[in-house]
Amino acid sequence: MTALGALCSHAQHSPLTSQYLFNGLLINPAYAGSRDALAANLTYRHQWAGFDGAPVTQVLSVHAPLKGRKVGLGAMVFNDRIGVTNETGFFTNYAYRMRLGKGKLALGLGAGVNMLQANWSQVQVQDESDVNFSSNTRSVVRPNFSGGVFYYQKRYFLGLSLPFFLSRQYDPERETFLVTNDVRKYQPMLTGGYLWSLGRNLKLKPSAMIRYQVSAWPQADLNTNLIIKDMFWVGVSYRTEDAVVGMFEVLPTPQWRLGYSYDLGLSRIAPHHAGTHELMIQYEFGYRIRVRDPRYF
């Protein structure tokens, strides 16, 4: 737990989910309004089950296009607990959408706040007199911003985003988190996917996400989903040097989407935990999209 807690104190990170394509505000503010309906998504993720201090994340997002449909608005709340640190964020999102070719190009901005707290007294240390871990950090509120672009057609999509511009670092002397704008800690994300029709009732949708940080190696998610009768989604994903993910989603009606994913760890700590579980539920209010022409991303 000591190492995990120390790592969590240094850099702003994007809460990780395996079913991120249907909780797009988490990675790209330009996703706001792209479902062409008032869409609400709730995701719960328990990472590294059985590992002491493992991450637990909850995300609630809501977004919709305005009446003119050129503007999309969204809001997102997340809570991310890792080791001895707890972070809660609230973000608003704005996207301006325009026709480009056969698709739409959206430019997005996000602004919000992160509330941070660390319970340093729970860290196991060799020197119990170490003042850096003798007391807890009071909850502090810090601003943050995001930006991105998102282009999508019926058959494919591309996105580029920076979920957080600012990073934070714990200062033990001041007993608080300091906000910095450090380009080396930026984590830009590139996403893309394509939809192939394999027949009347079968479709294949491969997709990928690449996250990059100057001070670390790039990480990629390579995904493939088989879509059966536009009702059942069965998928597998590989996250480089981290996990193989199995996903299953069902759409009992055109408005509801229920999903579950399981991450089988591949990293060095894999023998010490029982994998990662993630649940997702999505509902689209005022659904206007024809059932014969649904959205796939």
C-alpha positions, 0 to 999 in steps of 0.5 A, spaced: 500 500 500 505 504 501 508 504 494 501 505 491 499 511 495 505 514 494 504 513 486 497 516 487 500 523 490 504 525 484 500 526 477 493 527 475 490 521 471 484 519 467 479 514 471 480 508 467 474 504 464 474 498 460 467 500 457 469 507 455 466 508 448 459 508 452 461 513 457 465 518 452 465 524 456 470 520 461 475 521 455 473 526 450 468 532 452 467 533 444 463 526 445 457 531 448 451 530 444 453 525 440 448 520 441 443 525 439 438 523 445 439 525 452 443 519 454 445 517 462 450 512 463 453 509 470 459 505 471 462 502 477 469 499 476 472 495 482 479 494 479 484 488 482 479 485 487 482 482 493 488 487 493 489 492 499 488 499 497 486 497 489 482 502 485 475 503 485 471 508 481 464 510 480 462 515 474 455 518 472 455 522 466 449 525 462 449 529 455 444 531 450 444 535 444 440 542 444 434 543 440 438 546 434 443 540 434 449 544 433 451 544 440 451 538 445 452 539 453 454 534 458 456 533 465 460 528 469 461 526 476 466 521 478 469 518 484 476 515 484 479 511 490 486 509 490 490 506 496 489 512 501 487 517 496 480 519 494 478 524 488 471 526 486 470 530 480 465 534 477 465 537 470 461 540 465 462 539 457 461 543 451 461 541 444 460 544 438 458 540 432 458 541 424 457 537 418 463 535 415 462 530 409 458 524 411 459 525 418 459 530 424 465 534 427 465 536 434 470 540 438 469 540 445 471 543 452 470 541 459 471 545 465 470 542 472 473 541 479 477 535 483 476 534 490 482 531 493 483 528 500 489 523 502 489 519 509 496 518 510 495 515 517 493 509 514 500 508 510 504 503 513 511 506 514 518 503 517 519 510 521 513 511 525 515 518 527 515 520 519 511 527 519 510 526 512 505 520 514 503 523 521 496 526 519 491 526 514 490 531 508 483 536 509 479 535 503 481 541 497 478 543 491 482 544 485 480 546 478 481 542 471 480 543 464 479 538 458 479 539 450 478 534 444 475 533 437 471 527 435 469 526 428 464 520 426 460 517 421 455 511 421 461 506 420 467 509 423 469 514 428 476 518 430 477 522 436 483 526 439 483 529 446 486 531 453 482 529 459 486 533 464 490 539 462 493 540 469 496 535 474 497 535 482 502 533 486 502 533 494 506 538 498 508 534 505 510 541 508 504 545 506 500 538 507 496 540 501 495 538 493 499 543 489 496 544 481 501 545 476 501 545 468 506 540 466 507 538 459 510 532 461 504 529 465 499 530 459 496 524 457 493 525 450 488 520 447 487 517 440 481 513 439 478 510 433 473 504 430 470 502 424 464 498 423 463 492 418 457 488 416 458 481 416 451 479 414 444 481 416 444 479 423 452 480 425 457 486 425 464 487 427 466 493 430 474 493 432 476 499 435 483 502 439 485 507 444 492 510 445 494 513 451 501 517 451 505 520 456 511 524 455 514 521 462 512 514 460 511 508 455 504 509 451 499 504 452 494 501 447 487 498 448 485 494 442 478 492 442 473 487 438 466 487 438 461 482 435 454 485 435 449 480 434 442 482 431 443 489 434 442 486 441 448 482 444 455 485 444 460 480 445 467 483 445 475 482 447 480 487 449 487 487 450 491 493 454 498 492 453 502 489 458 496 490 463 490 486 461 486 481 457 478 484 457 472 480 456 466 484 455 458 482 454 453 487 453 445 487 452 440 491 449 433 489 452 430 495 448 433 500 444 433 505 450 437 500 455 444 498 455 447 493 460 454 491 460 459 487 464 466 486 463 472 482 466 479 484 466 484 478 467 491 482 469 497 480 466 502 485 470 507 483 475 501 484 481 496 479 477 498 473 482 496 478 488 488 479 485 482 476 483 481 481 476 477 487 475 470 487 475 466 493 471 458 494 471 455 499 466 448 501 465 445 506 460 439 509 458 437 514 453 431 518 454 426 521 448 429 516 444 428 518 437 433 514 433 430 509 428 431 502 431 433 500 424 439 505 424 442 505 431 448 508 433 454 503 435 459 508 438 
